[in-house]
Amino acid sequence: MTCSSLPHIAIFPFMSKGHTIPLLHLARLLGERRLVSQVTIFTTPHNASFLRTILTSCTADEINIIPLDFPDDLPQSLDKVTSLTSFVSFVRSLELLQPKFEETMKLLSPPVAFLISDPFLVWPNKSAKQLAIPNISFDGMGCFTNTIKNLLQKHKPHAHLTRDDLRPFAIPGFPNIELTMAELTEPNDAPNERGPVHEYDAQIVKAMSESDGQLFNSFYELEAPYRDYWEAFIGPKPWCVGPLCLAVSDTYPMDELKIGIRIRARDGTRDGLVEREDLEVAIEELMSSNGKGQELRQNVENLATQARHAMLEEGGSSWKTLKQMIHEFNGKKD
């Protein structure tokens, strides 16, 4: 693409570092690889200084940060949120940013070609439709986590179990994967309950499904079965553009990637205590110069090599996917 045809894109991260940092990494990559003319990032005044610190080496022409004013009588950051219930209240208050966001987007020049937003915000799909531009969803997670979460919510294979039930259950579509209630967090550990937290969790999944594309913080070689399953049975179209500060759930690295050793509480529960003896056995096994420890270290080295190739080398799977994604959404209007 010529400089004149490069798109201006907007990014709206969720206001937590775990969700924001991967998107900042993505913004830098887009600028460094000259895939966009400009990136505009929306946030709140409280979080703007953190963004500017992370992006100190980027010029103002490459990345523009726009703080959207937040009412003074509401929590200004997640630092003030102390429970899931107050977290949902905080998220609901973010809807107050929508009118100002849409108004500001209309004034940007050159016009924004497409939006990348965190589904935890829930409402950017509506704004994108109002602005007649595509919206791509990105929550910082990989294919495995999002696929399993979607299947748990849709099929509820654990609905017959109580929170303290330690019997394993299989995941629909992946019968080789078994989980226990101890491995699930709220609200997934209570599939039969209803309330604000469950409603919000369902809205996140809905926001993903109604977006025009789904970015994954992963690379194809790492999670191919889950990326392919997502495209075939869940949707929208997946784009693996990582690793961007990669985060993967504890079941996947232990059981499938084989890059770690699982240590469980003696009573099998999520909040139980791990005994010193079990920890010592796991450390000895991990540090051994042969056997499982050696296998795990070799697996980590292999994955690191694959990750570097996918993201950093031209022709790598994530490098190519990122270019393809920009090309597909550049100039695309609803």
Secondary structure, 3 states (H helix, E strand, C coil): CCHHHCCEEEEECCCCHHHHHHHHHHHHHHHHCCCCCEEEEEECHHHHHHHHHHCCCCCCCCEEEEECCCCCCCCCCHHHCCCHHHHHHHHHHHHHHHHHHHHHHHHCCCCEEEEEECHHHCCHHHHHHHHCCCEEECCCCCHHHHHHHHHHHHHCCCCCCCCCCCCCEEECCEEEEEECHHHCCCCCCCCCCCCHHHHHHHHHHHHHHHCCEEEECCCHHHHHHHHHHHHHHHCCCEEECCCCCCCCCCHHHHHCCCCCCCCCCCCCCCCCCCCHHHHHHHHHHHHCCCCHHHHHHHHHHHHHHHHHHHHHCCCCHHHHHHHHHHHHHCCCCC
